[in-house]
């Protein structure tokens, strides 16, 4: 005799089954925890806004920088979480977005149009770059993307009449949006970056949990099997790379507004490495994890400079990154989800 579906969850077997499904969802980054992840992302956004708007200008600027990094990390994670490839070109698309936004603002475009232009231009370049890159796997992909990030500095100098070269280009500090000044550590800058992160984070989670995400994950986990079932492998890979590049360009536009100055010297290869490391720290399949990673690699160095001497800040920063990687395992976000579910399960057992 079978247990009715409505009563199954109330049985011990049903509770164990539900707990196992939740743990699998934590491990894979997909499943029946989409609502919880959306709520976590929104709660984290509120926390960032409260701390930033009530804190000092230095705290606010660090959170702006953290959120900018979080957006490009989110795009980088799209490749790692689905296709299981190493992407070290995050800094290159950050630069492309920054220069596009500066040129758009110089042409008299408003902030939103400049951001959309930066996202679109970076996405198009990412799509073109993806066609040859998707033929590669593993270390070859990492080396090719590393080359792109390494060459962006020289490319910016070569295009000096357009980019300003190492002398750079000044970003207009008069940019406004719905009456708010959008620059530096101003409250409007923090509000804009947080809103953008929430929108792209919710979209990222939704795509990951729906058919596009399932198909992309299937391609990454079993490419041959996915092709047997009729999946266009090349199209899926190009779509993921295009999405990641677009987010990098969007983050670049916000970066240019927050810094107020864009120069070729701002794009060392270390930026791309930090973006990759930030994804590992937070967790590659979590939007909140990308934000946590952004805080560690983006905001933390700025705050450490105010606390410890400059000569010691880089060493301390390196130690913190190593500890975060060791403590996180598969990412701090997954560790938090797993711990929270275990505590919730223990609490339910005590009350029943």
C-alpha positions as CSV (number, residue, x, y, z in Angstrom):
1,X,0.0,0.0,0.0
2,X,1.5,3.3,-1.1
3,X,1.6,6.4,1.1
4,X,-0.5,9.3,-0.3
5,X,1.7,12.1,-1.7
6,X,0.1,14.7,0.7
7,X,1.0,12.6,3.7
8,X,4.4,11.4,2.6
9,X,6.2,14.5,3.8
10,X,4.9,14.0,7.3
11,X,6.3,10.4,7.5
12,X,9.9,9.9,8.8
13,X,10.8,8.5,5.4
14,X,9.4,11.6,3.7
15,X,11.3,13.9,6.1
16,X,14.6,12.0,5.4
17,X,13.9,12.2,1.6
18,X,13.3,16.0,1.8
19,X,16.4,16.5,3.9
20,X,18.5,14.6,1.3
21,X,17.0,16.6,-1.5
22,X,18.0,19.8,0.3
23,X,21.5,18.6,0.9
24,X,21.9,17.6,-2.8
25,X,20.6,21.1,-3.7
26,X,23.3,22.6,-1.5
27,X,26.0,20.5,-3.1
28,X,25.0,21.1,-6.7
29,X,23.8,24.7,-6.4
30,X,20.4,23.8,-8.0
31,X,17.2,22.1,-6.8
32,X,14.4,23.2,-4.5
33,X,16.3,26.0,-2.6
34,X,15.8,28.7,-5.3
35,X,13.4,30.7,-3.0
36,X,15.8,30.5,-0.1
37,X,18.7,31.7,-2.3
38,X,16.6,34.6,-3.6
39,X,15.7,35.6,0.0
40,X,19.4,35.3,1.1
41,X,20.5,37.5,-1.8
42,X,17.9,40.1,-1.0
43,X,18.7,40.0,2.7
44,X,22.4,40.4,2.0
45,X,21.6,43.4,-0.3
46,X,19.7,45.1,2.5
47,X,22.6,44.4,4.9
48,X,25.1,46.0,2.5
49,X,22.9,49.0,2.0
50,X,22.3,49.5,5.7
51,X,26.0,49.2,6.6
52,X,27.1,51.4,3.6
53,X,24.6,54.2,4.0
54,X,25.1,54.4,7.8
55,X,28.9,53.9,7.8
56,X,31.8,56.1,6.8
57,X,32.7,57.1,3.3
58,X,35.5,54.6,3.3
59,X,33.2,51.8,4.3
60,X,30.7,52.8,1.6
61,X,33.4,53.0,-1.1
62,X,34.7,49.6,-0.1
63,X,31.2,48.1,-0.4
64,X,30.8,49.8,-3.8
65,X,34.1,48.2,-5.0
66,X,33.1,44.9,-3.5
67,X,29.8,44.9,-5.3
68,X,31.5,45.8,-8.6
69,X,33.8,42.8,-8.1
70,X,30.8,40.7,-7.2
71,X,29.1,41.3,-10.6
72,X,32.2,40.3,-12.6
73,X,32.7,37.3,-10.3
74,X,29.1,36.3,-10.9
75,X,29.8,36.3,-14.7
76,X,33.0,34.3,-14.2
77,X,31.1,31.8,-12.0
78,X,28.6,31.2,-14.8
79,X,31.4,29.5,-16.8
80,X,32.8,27.7,-13.8
81,X,29.4,26.5,-12.5
82,X,28.0,25.2,-15.7
83,X,30.8,24.5,-18.2
84,X,33.3,23.7,-15.5
85,X,36.0,25.7,-17.3
86,X,38.6,28.1,-15.9
87,X,38.1,31.7,-17.1
88,X,40.9,34.1,-16.4
89,X,39.7,36.9,-18.7
90,X,37.4,38.7,-16.2
91,X,39.7,41.7,-15.9
92,X,39.7,42.1,-19.7
93,X,35.9,42.5,-20.0
94,X,36.0,44.7,-16.9
95,X,38.3,47.0,-18.9
96,X,36.2,46.8,-22.1
97,X,33.1,47.8,-20.1
98,X,34.9,50.7,-18.4
99,X,36.2,52.2,-21.6
100,X,32.9,51.8,-23.4
101,X,31.0,53.6,-20.5
102,X,33.5,56.4,-20.5
103,X,33.2,57.0,-24.2
104,X,29.4,56.8,-24.0
105,X,29.3,59.3,-21.1
106,X,31.7,61.6,-23.1
107,X,29.2,61.5,-26.0
108,X,26.5,62.8,-23.7
109,X,24.7,59.5,-23.0
110,X,23.0,59.1,-19.6
111,X,24.2,56.6,-17.0
112,X,21.8,53.8,-17.8
113,X,22.5,53.9,-21.6
114,X,26.2,54.0,-20.9
115,X,25.9,50.9,-18.7
116,X,23.8,49.1,-21.3
117,X,26.3,50.0,-24.0
118,X,29.2,48.6,-21.9
119,X,27.3,45.4,-21.3
120,X,26.4,45.0,-25.0
121,X,29.9,45.8,-26.4
122,X,31.5,43.4,-23.9
123,X,28.9,40.7,-24.6
124,X,29.6,41.0,-28.4
125,X,33.3,40.8,-28.0
126,X,32.9,37.9,-25.6
127,X,30.7,36.1,-28.1
128,X,33.3,36.5,-30.9
129,X,36.0,35.4,-28.5
130,X,33.9,32.4,-27.4
131,X,33.7,30.7,-30.8
132,X,37.4,29.7,-31.0
133,X,37.7,29.3,-27.2
134,X,34.8,26.8,-26.9
135,X,36.9,24.4,-29.0
136,X,39.3,24.1,-26.1
137,X,39.0,22.6,-22.6
138,X,40.8,22.5,-19.3
139,X,44.2,24.1,-19.1
140,X,44.1,25.3,-22.8
141,X,41.0,27.4,-22.0
142,X,42.7,28.9,-18.9
143,X,45.8,29.8,-20.9
144,X,43.9,31.4,-23.8
145,X,41.8,33.5,-21.4
146,X,44.9,34.4,-19.4
147,X,46.5,35.7,-22.6
148,X,43.5,38.0,-23.2
149,X,43.7,39.4,-19.7
150,X,47.4,39.8,-20.0
151,X,47.2,41.7,-23.4
152,X,44.4,44.1,-22.4
153,X,46.9,46.6,-20.9
154,X,49.0,46.7,-24.1
155,X,45.9,46.9,-26.2
156,X,44.6,49.9,-24.2
157,X,48.0,51.6,-24.8
158,X,47.9,50.8,-28.5
159,X,44.4,52.3,-28.8
160,X,45.7,55.4,-26.9
161,X,43.8,58.0,-29.1
162,X,40.6,56.2,-28.0
163,X,41.4,55.1,-24.5
164,X,43.8,57.7,-23.4
165,X,46.6,55.1,-22.9
166,X,48.5,55.3,-19.7
167,X,47.4,58.9,-19.2
168,X,43.9,57.7,-19.0
169,X,40.5,59.4,-19.4
170,X,38.6,61.3,-16.8
171,X,35.1,60.1,-16.0
172,X,32.4,62.8,-15.6
173,X,31.6,63.4,-11.9
174,X,28.4,65.1,-12.8
175,X,26.6,61.8,-13.7
176,X,23.2,61.6,-12.1
177,X,20.3,59.1,-12.0
178,X,16.9,59.9,-10.7
179,X,18.4,62.9,-9.0
180,X,21.2,61.0,-7.3
181,X,24.9,61.7,-8.0
182,X,26.5,58.6,-9.3
183,X,30.3,58.6,-8.5
184,X,32.9,57.6,-6.0
185,X,31.6,56.9,-2.5
186,X,28.3,58.8,-2.8
187,X,25.2,57.0,-1.5
188,X,23.7,57.0,-5.0
189,X,26.7,55.0,-6.3
190,X,26.2,52.3,-3.6
191,X,22.4,52.2,-4.3
192,X,23.0,51.8,-8.0
193,X,25.6,49.0,-7.7
194,X,23.5,47.1,-5.2
195,X,20.4,47.3,-7.4
196,X,22.4,46.1,-10.4
197,X,23.8,43.2,-8.4
198,X,20.4,42.2,-7.1
199,X,18.9,42.2,-10.6
200,X,21.7,40.2,-12.3
201,X,21.9,37.9,-9.2
202,X,18.2,37.0,-9.3
203,X,18.5,36.5,-13.1
204,X,21.6,34.3,-12.7
205,X,19.9,32.1,-10.1
206,X,16.7,31.9,-12.1
207,X,18.6,30.8,-15.3
208,X,20.7,28.3,-13.3
209,X,17.6,26.6,-11.9
210,X,15.6,26.6,-15.2
211,X,16.0,24.8,-18.5
212,X,18.9,27.0,-19.8
213,X,20.9,26.3,-16.7
214,X,20.2,22.6,-16.7
215,X,21.2,22.3,-20.3
216,X,24.5,24.2,-19.7
217,X,25.3,22.1,-16.6
218,X,24.6,18.9,-18.7
219,X,27.0,20.2,-21.3
220,X,29.7,20.8,-18.7
221,X,29.2,17.5,-16.8
222,X,28.6,15.2,-19.8
223,X,29.2,16.9,-23.1
224,X,28.9,13.7,-25.3
225,X,25.7,12.6,-23.6
226,X,24.2,16.1,-24.1
227,X,25.1,16.0,-27.8
228,X,23.5,12.6,-28.2
229,X,20.2,14.1,-27.0
230,X,20.4,16.8,-29.6
231,X,21.9,19.7,-27.6
232,X,23.8,22.2,-29.7
233,X,27.0,22.2,-27.7
234,X,28.7,25.1,-29.4
235,X,25.6,27.4,-29.1
236,X,25.3,26.6,-25.3
237,X,28.9,27.3,-24.6
238,X,28.9,30.6,-26.6
239,X,25.7,31.7,-24.8
240,X,27.3,31.1,-21.4
241,X,30.5,33.0,-22.4
242,X,28.5,35.8,-23.8
243,X,26.5,36.2,-20.5
244,X,29.7,36.1,-18.5
245,X,31.3,38.8,-20.7
246,X,28.2,41.0,-20.6
247,X,28.3,40.9,-16.8
248,X,32.0,41.8,-16.9
249,X,31.2,44.8,-19.1
250,X,28.4,45.9,-16.8
251,X,30.7,45.7,-13.8
252,X,33.3,47.7,-15.8
253,X,30.8,50.6,-16.4
254,X,30.2,50.7,-12.6
255,X,33.9,50.5,-12.0
256,X,34.6,53.6,-14.1
257,X,31.9,55.6,-12.3
258,X,33.2,54.6,-8.9
259,X,36.8,55.3,-9.7
260,X,36.3,58.4,-11.8
261,X,39.4,57.7,-13.9
262,X,40.3,55.0,-16.4
263,X,43.8,54.2,-17.4
264,X,45.7,51.3,-19.0
265,X,47.7,50.9,-15.8
266,X,44.5,49.8,-13.9
267,X,44.3,46.5,-15.7
268,X,47.1,44.2,-14.4
269,X,46.6,40.4,-14.7
270,X,46.1,40.3,-10.9
271,X,42.5,41.6,-11.4
272,X,41.5,38.5,-13.4
273,X,43.2,36.2,-10.9
274,X,41.4,37.9,-8.0
275,X,38.1,37.6,-9.8
276,X,38.7,33.8,-10.2
277,X,39.8,33.5,-6.6
278,X,36.8,35.4,-5.4
279,X,34.5,32.9,-7.1
280,X,36.3,30.0,-5.3
281,X,36.0,31.7,-1.9
282,X,32.3,32.5,-2.2
283,X,31.1,29.5,-4.2
284,X,30.7,29.2,-7.9
285,X,27.0,28.4,-7.9
286,X,25.8,31.1,-5.5
287,X,25.0,34.7,-6.2
288,X,25.4,35.6,-2.5
289,X,28.7,33.7,-2.6
290,X,29.9,35.9,-5.5
291,X,29.1,39.0,-3.2
292,X,31.1,37.5,-0.4
293,X,34.0,36.8,-2.7
294,X,33.7,40.4,-4.0
295,X,34.0,41.7,-0.4
296,X,37.1,39.6,0.3
297,X,39.0,40.5,-2.9
298,X,37.5,43.9,-3.6
299,X,36.6,45.7,-0.4
300,X,39.0,44.0,2.1
301,X,42.2,45.4,0.6
302,X,40.9,49.0,0.9
303,X,39.8,48.5,4.5
304,X,43.1,46.9,5.5
305,X,45.1,49.9,4.2
306,X,43.3,51.9,7.0
307,X,44.1,49.4,9.7
308,X,47.6,48.1,9.1
309,X,50.8,49.5,7.4
310,X,50.9,49.4,3.7
311,X,53.9,47.0,3.7
312,X,51.9,44.5,5.8
313,X,48.4,44.9,4.2
314,X,49.3,42.7,1.2
315,X,50.7,40.0,3.3
316,X,47.7,40.0,5.6
317,X,45.4,40.0,2.6
318,X,47.1,37.0,1.2
319,X,46.8,35.1,4.5
320,X,43.0,36.0,4.7
321,X,42.5,34.7,1.2
322,X,44.2,31.4,2.0
323,X,42.2,31.0,5.2
324,X,39.0,31.8,3.4
325,X,39.7,29.2,0.7
326,X,40.5,26.5,3.3
327,X,37.5,27.3,5.4
328,X,35.1,27.5,2.5
329,X,35.8,24.2,0.9
330,X,33.4,24.5,-2.0
331,X,32.7,28.0,-1.1
332,X,31.6,30.0,2.0
333,X,28.0,30.2,0.6
334,X,27.7,26.4,0.4
335,X,29.2,26.0,3.9
336,X,26.6,28.5,5.2
337,X,23.7,26.8,3.5
338,X,24.8,23.3,4.7
339,X,25.3,24.6,8.3
340,X,22.0,26.4,8.2
341,X,20.1,23.3,7.0
342,X,21.7,21.1,9.7
343,X,20.8,23.6,12.4
344,X,17.2,23.8,11.0
345,X,17.0,20.0,11.0
346,X,18.3,19.7,14.6
347,X,15.8,22.4,15.7
348,X,12.9,20.6,14.0
349,X,13.9,17.3,15.6
350,X,13.9,18.9,19.1
351,X,10.4,20.4,18.6
352,X,8.8,17.2,17.3
